[in-house]
Amino acid sequence: MAAETHPLPDKIRAFIAVRMSDAVEAALADFIGELRSPRDGVRWVRRSNLHVTLKFLGPAVEVAALDSLAGPLRSTASATEPFEFRAHGVGGFPDLVRPRVIWAGLAGDGLAALAGRVEQAARGCGFEREPRPFSGHLTIGRVRDLRGYRATRARLAAARERDFGVSRVDSMTLYRSILSPAGSTYEALATFMFRLPS
């Protein structure tokens, strides 16, 4: 892994993700700004935290295990050509009526294929298999209180087919997630660049 700015604890919360283009991030951040209102019952994701998770490694991962994963991730990245995906539409888990999570949809075969290769690399290093199949989505908010959510639901329903643009992905990053009452902070530990097209 790349040298960290300060020593890591023995165990950390970690995941592997890709980021979107600046234009798509800006479009999503603007959309969140349109949705946000006082006492809406939603914890909205900050622009700096917008990402697409390829693999959640765990809430308390041994740093030594992450060191062993770096090589396979580097190999996976060097075998992957840059690709594009589109952020389009909004929805919720389990639905938009009583959601726990609000998301923007993602379209493009490259994401699922990459997630599958990352899953295989992680399993080869002893990480647990992801129990659910990869779902192309980007979390933009988490609903904390449905009582304030009604007006937001109407705005989301009206934006079901909203398009946020296309991102070109040329790398993936291993992140540390630091939880606090103010929300999560993500620290990039290592970035793995994809193969340049021939």
N, C-alpha and C positions, 0 to 999 in steps of 0.2 A: 504494500500500500504506500501511497504518497506520505511524506512526512507530515505529521499533524502539527498544528500550531501549539498544542499543549498535550500533556500525557493523557491517554485514555484510561478510564477505569477498566477493571478486569473484564466486566461484562457490559454490553451496551445493547440498546434497542436499534436494530439495523434493517435496512431494506435496500433494494436495487431498483432504480427508476430511470426514466428518461424525462427530459424537459421539452416543452414546446417552443416554437419560434417566438421571438419578441412580439410579433404582430398578433399571434393567437393568444398569448398571455395577456396582452393589452385588451383584446376584445373580450376575453373572459372576465378580466378585472372590471372593465366598464359595465358588463352585464351584472356582475355581483353588486356594483355600486347602484345600479338601477333597482335591484331587488331589495337591498338593505333598507331597513327602517327601524326606528326605535321600538324596542320590546317586540321584535318579530319572532322571537323564540328560536332563532337560528344562529349558530356560530359559523360565520362565513370564513372561507379559507383566504388567507392573505395572498397577494400575487406572488410574493417570494416563496410561498409554500406550494404553489400549483405544480403538480408533477403527475406522471403516470407510473404507478407501481408495477414493476415486472415481477418482483418476488419479495414478500415480507419474510425476512430471515428469522425474526423472533424478538421477543421483548427483553431477553437477557442472553445475548450471544457472546460466547467467549471470543476475545479479540484474537486469540491464536487460531480459532476456527476461521475467522475472516482472513487472516494471513494465508491460510491454506487454500482459500477460495479465490484469491487474487489471480493465481496462474490460470485456472480454468476460465475465469471471467475474461482475462486478457485473450485467451485462445478463442473464446466464443466471439468476442468483439472483432478480432482480426479476421474471422471467417464470415463476418456480416457486412454487407454493403449498405451504405446509407439508403434510407427509404423515406417515404412520405406517408402521412396519415392525416385525416380530416377530423376536426372537432365540429360536431353537428348534432343539434337537438339536445333536449334536456329531459330528465326523468328523475325517479326516486326509487330507493330500495326501502320497503318492498314495492311501493307505488307512490304517486304524488298526493294521495288522499291522507295517509298517515305515515309519512316517510321518516326513517331514521337518518337517511343520507340523501342529499340532492346531488345529482351528477350531470355532467355534460357527456354526450355520447362520442365515441371515437370509432372511425371507420378506416380500415386498411389492413390487409393481410400481414404486413410486416410486423406489426406489434405482437400479434398472437404467436407468430413463428419465433420471434425473438424471445418472448416469455417462455415458450416451450424449451428453447435451448438453454436459457438461464436456469430453468427448473431442473433440467437434466444435470447441468454443471453443479448446482447446489446439492442435489441428491448424491452425486458422486463424492461429495465432501462430507456427507453425513447429515445434511440438513433434512428436516422432515418434509415429506411430500405435501404440496398444497392440496387440501381436500376438495376444493372447488375448481372447476375449469376456469381458465383465464377469461375475464369479462372486460371488454374494452370500454372503459369509462374513466372519467376524471372527477373526483370528488370536489365539489365547490362549496358545500355547506353540510353541517350536521344539525339536525333539528333537536333542540333541547326542550322545547315547550310548545305543544300543539295549539295552545290557547291563543298565541300571538301569530300563528302561522297562516290563518285563513286568507288574508290579503295577499300574502306571498304566493300561496297556491294558485290564486287566480292569475297572477302575473306569470308564473311558471307555465301554466296551462296555455296561455296565449303565446308562449315562446317555444312550444314543443319542437318546432322545426327550424329554430334559429341556427344560422350557420356562423361559425367562428373562424373559419379559414383552415389552411393547410400548413402543417409543420414538416420540415425536413429534419430527420434525426440522423446524426453522425456519431453519436457516442451514447454510453450509458454510465451511470454513476452509482457508486456505493455510498449510501448516506447513513449517518448516525441521527437518530431522532431523540431529542431531549424534551421530555414532557414537563409542563409547568401549569399552574392555574391560569396563566395568561394564554396558554395554547402551546402547540409544538414548535420547536425550532429545529431546523435541519442543517446538519454540518456535512459537507461533502468530504469524504475520506479518500476516495480514489475515483478517477474517471478513466474509462476504457474506450479508446477511439476505434471506430469501425474501419474496415479495409477501404482504401480508396478505390473507386471504380477503375477497371482497366480500360 
